[in-house]
């Protein structure tokens, strides 16, 4: 067998080479030419998997080591009898830790008392539930919004988007959908932003187009003092640098980029492959995950004077990721280059490709 895989997936060769030849390629550069003689395709979110990519191949198994599937044409795969698997929940821990660090940084910068702050969580799946879990651990009040889960009979107390809108912090954890009863494309639009209070915070780590980026920029330019912490962007990797300049924290779609999260994603595809082939996995996830020091909830009152942020800094400092991104785009010095989409895209992908190892700190 031959497998084509995104080069940013860890342990692909270690897990799959006992069964197949593995060719690693930059995810955004995978083309139909690479798949002519491939039996399997393993990707992350940057590879658009559709008929145009697969129609001249003999691929019978597609795996995405991600929690989202908006980059996959699942209808086409089903029509062609191509097995598809993905990795729900693989990086939920990492994203929850990013969100906690984001809230802690914002609270320190704005001198906010988190004991008096309510967090609105949009999307209560794997990631949103992890965020709720750590907030509960810290005694920070939160509300949940997830109409699809509510309709499925989830017994948690869900609230309306209007109630979420009134929270001091709003964080988004939904898939990107354009159709259906509850589409999430531009869920956070001009109307939603206008209803948020001044000095509030909007965090987006889901998909870029869940937030109307143009509306976000217009909101800031109009003097509506909402802070934005954005890890995902519309039209990635062609980031809107004007919006980046208006954010409190800007990062290049790395919220879920912990080493453990990436390994879980690859391993979930390995498990699915073994099941597809009718073989027993030879390696366990526990054998593959790194061991790292863990964070302890600070004993002193964390809600004031930046104690929470300071306690998190030795494990993960979100401000460093922000500085790296601003420095990278700041090097696009002249105005012609600064607005050249190809240059921006290259910088964005380089930041992701060369992202330093980050270990999870909370369990």
Secondary structure, DSSP 8 states (H G I E B T S, - for coil): -EEEEETTSTTHHHHHTTTSEEEEE-GGG--GGGGTT-SEEEE-TTS-BSHHHHTTS---EEEE-SS--TTB-HHHHHHTT-EEEE-TTTTHHHHHHHHHHHHHHHHHHHT--GGG-EEEEE--SHHHHHHHHHHHHHT-EEEEE-HHHHHTT--S-B--HHHHHTSSEEEE-----SSSTT--TTSB-HHHHHTS-TT-EEEE-S-GGGB-HHHHHHHHHTT---EEEES--TTTTS--HHHHHH-SEE-SS-TT--HHHHHHHHHHHHHHHHHHHT---SS-HHHHS---------SS-TTSTTHHHHHHHTT--HHHHHHHHHHHHHT--SHHHHT-HHHHHHHHHHHHHT---------
